[in-house]
C-alpha cells in the first residue's frame, strides 16, 4: 500500500500484480487491454512465459482478466515476461499532486526506435511496463505530455545503464513496452495544463519513471549475477 495514497493498493498474487484504486481513475495508455483513453479501478501486470507468442494478445489478456474475476470494463491489462518481484515502486508528494510510479523491466528484446530492424506480427513478451498514478488533476494535453515525458525518462535510464539492442546501439526501450498514466482528476486540485520536464508534475514523472526503470533493470541484472 503506497504511504501517500491510502486508496491505492498493490498486491502480487497468481502470476500478476494488481493495482487497485478505491475510485475510478481517468487513464491514457498503450495497454493491451483497455488501452487508449479509459476509466479504470483495476490495473493488472500479468507475467507470462518468456517463450509466449500470440497472434491475438488482446483476447488473451481479456480472457485472463475474466478468469480472475476482475471487472473487464474497468481494468487496464498488460503482459510481461519480466520478474514481477524485481519491480520498483517510487512515490512522491508534489505541487498539488501525489504520485506513485511502478515499473517492471525485462530487456531481452531491447530495441532502438528510429533504426530499421526485423519486425513481427505475433506478440513477443519481455517488456518494460510503467504505471504512473497521480492524485491530482491534469488536462487531456498534459496526460499525453506525461506519457511523452515518461518515455523519454525510460530511454534515459536505459542509456545510463548502457543497455544495447541487437545492432549494438544503445536501446531506447523494448519492442513491447507499455505505459499507463492514471489520474484521479480531483476537482479540489488545480488543473496542470502541461506535463513536460520543466513543469512540476512533468519533472516528477520524469524522475520517478527514471528511478523506477533504473532500479527494475538493475535488479534484473543483480539477480542474474547472483544465480
Secondary structure, DSSP 4 states (H G I P E B T S, - for coil): --TT-TTEEEEEETTEEEEEEEEEEEEEE--SBS-EEEEEEEEEEEE--TT-EES-HHHHHHHHHHHHT--GGGEEEEEE-S-GGG-EEEEEE-SS-EEEEEEEE--TTEE-TTS-----SSEE---EEEEEEEESEE-HHHHHHHHHHHHHHHHHHHHHTT-B-TTSSBPSEETT-EEEEEE---TTS-EE---STTSHHHHHHHHHHHHHHHHHHHHHHHHHHH-
